[in-house]
């Protein structure tokens, strides 16, 4: 591996650095999103049961004990349980504004790496071919025959950087799409949970007024 990196030149080092960053982000995001996953249906069923028994404090405690953004936005709504539906919805939306960026953190960097890695590979290809042609020029100027070995270094650099850029870009793009889909799933669950808690609190408020 080290020999390939050396033959690929300085551009290959940049590609390898990009791959290390991409791997670190992927593992960190997967770990973070797994920690944030909950059984939304079970959680909302329990929240509904507690709220219908008018145990607001217990509902807040349940949210505090549950990790992830869904519990956070539900808690924001419950804290406004004595307000109108628009005020409850606004509180939930404010909480979501803070939670969604946490889910999306560093994912854009993966998209950037997926896009620039092939470009770095192309740059390495160009610089490698330039070296090969420089050798040809020098040999021609010295009226010396050009041997395949004389061109090997430049051709190695051209080929290795192209392959390296694609090898980094393809799995990084796949990982990016996977993480984006996971975040979209969280956002969808957050929207459903927000609607549920607004309806529950709205119905509870109407029952109290009656």
N, C-alpha and C positions, 0 to 999 in steps of 0.2 A: 504493500500500500504506500509506504513512504517513497519507494522508488518511483512509483507511478506519479505521485505528487511532485517529486523533483523533476521528472521528465515533462510534466504538464506546465511547469513554470510558475511564476507568481500568480497568474490568473487562477490556477488550480487551487492555490492556497485560499484565495477569496471564496471559491466555490465550496471548499471544505468547511470554511468558517461559516458560510451561509447554512450548510447542512447541519452543523452543530447547533446553531441558533434555532433552526426549524425543529430539530428533534427535541430540544429543551422546551420549546413552546408547546409542542404537541403533547408531551407527557404532562406538563404543568396544567394545561387546559383540560385534558382528560381527567386528571386527578381532581381538579376543582369542580368540574361539572358532575362527576360521580358523587362527590360529597354533597352537592346541591340537590341531587335527585331524591325525591320522596314519592311515596304512594299518595298521589294527589287526591284520589277518590276517598281513600280511607281517612286522610287528614281533614278533608272538607266535611265528610260525614260526622266526624267527631266534633268539629267546630260548630256545625249546625246543631248537633245534639246539645252541646254545652250552651250555646246562645239561646236556644229555645227554652232552656231552663233558667235563663236570665243570669247566668254565671259569667259575667264579663271578665272578671279577674282570672277565672280558670281558663277562659279562652285565650287571654293574653299570655298566660303562663304556658299554655300549649304551643303557642306561636314561638315563644322564647326558647322552648325546648326543641323546636323543630328547625333544622338547618335549611338554608336555601332561600331563594328570592320569593318563592310562593308564600311561605310563612311570613316573610317580611311585609309584603304588600297587604296580606290579609290582616296582619296586626295593625297596619296603618289605618285600615278601614274600621277595625273594631274600636280603635282609640277615638274614633269620631261617631261612635254608635248612637249618640244622642243628637246628632245633627241630621240635616236633610240629605236626601240621596245625592244631589249634586255636590254637596260638601264632602260626603263620603267618597264619591267617585274622584273628586279632585285630590283628596288625600292619598288615594291609592295610586293615581297617576303620578303624583309627585314622588311617591316611593319607588314606582317603576322606573322613573327617570334616573334614579340613582342605582337601581339594581341591574338594569339591562347593560350599561357599560361594563359592569363587573363581569358579566357573562361573556361579553365580546372582547375583553381585554387581550391585547396582543394578537388577536386573530388576523387583523389587517396586515401584520408583519409577515404572516405566512403567505398571504396573497402576494405581497411584494417580493418575497424570496422566490415564489413559484414563477413570477414573471421575469425577474432579473437573472435567474440562474441560466436559462438558455442564452440570454444575451451575453452573459459573462463567458459562456462556452463559445459563443460565436466570436467574441472578442479574442479569446485564446486561439481560436482557429485562424483568425486573421493574422495575429502576431506570429503564430507558428509558421504560416505560409510566407510571411515576410522574411523570417529568418532563413527559410529554405531558399527563397529567391536571392537573398543577400549572399548566400554561399555560392549559388550559381554565378552571380555577378562577379564575386571575388575570383572564382576559378577561371571565369572567362577572361577577366582582366589579366590574370597571371598566365593565361594560355595553358592552364592545367586541365586535365580531364576531370569530369565530375563523376564521382563514385556514389552509389546509393547510400553508402555509410555517411557521406558528407551531408546528405539531406535528412538523415534519420531523425536528428534532434528536432528540427523544425516540424517534420511530419508527425512525430510523436506528440509534440505539444498541441498541434492542430487537432489531432484525433482525440487525445485524452480529454482535453478541455470540453470538446463537444459532447462526448459521452458523459463526462462528469456533470455538466450543466443539465443534461436531460435526466440523468439518474437522480439528481437532487430535485428538479422541478416537478417531475411526475408524481412521486409519492407526496410531496409537499402540497401539491394542488388537490390531490385526493383527500389528504388530511384536512385541508382548509374547508373543502365542501362538506366533509363529515361533521366538523365542528360547527359550521354555519347551520347545518340542518339540526344539530342538537340544540343550538341556541334558539332557533325558530320554534322548536318543540317546547322549550321552556317558556318562551313568550306566549305561545298559544295556551299553555296550561295556566300561565299567569292571568291571561285575559278571561279564561273560563272561571277561574277562582275568584277574580275580581267581581265578575258578574254575579256569581253565586252569593258572595258575602254581601254585596249591595242589596240583592233581593231578600236575603235572610234578615238583614238589619232593617230594611224597609218594611217587611212584613211584621217584624217584632215591634217597630215603632207604631205601626197602625193598630196592632193589637193592644199596645199600651194605652193609646189614645181612646180606644173603644172602652 
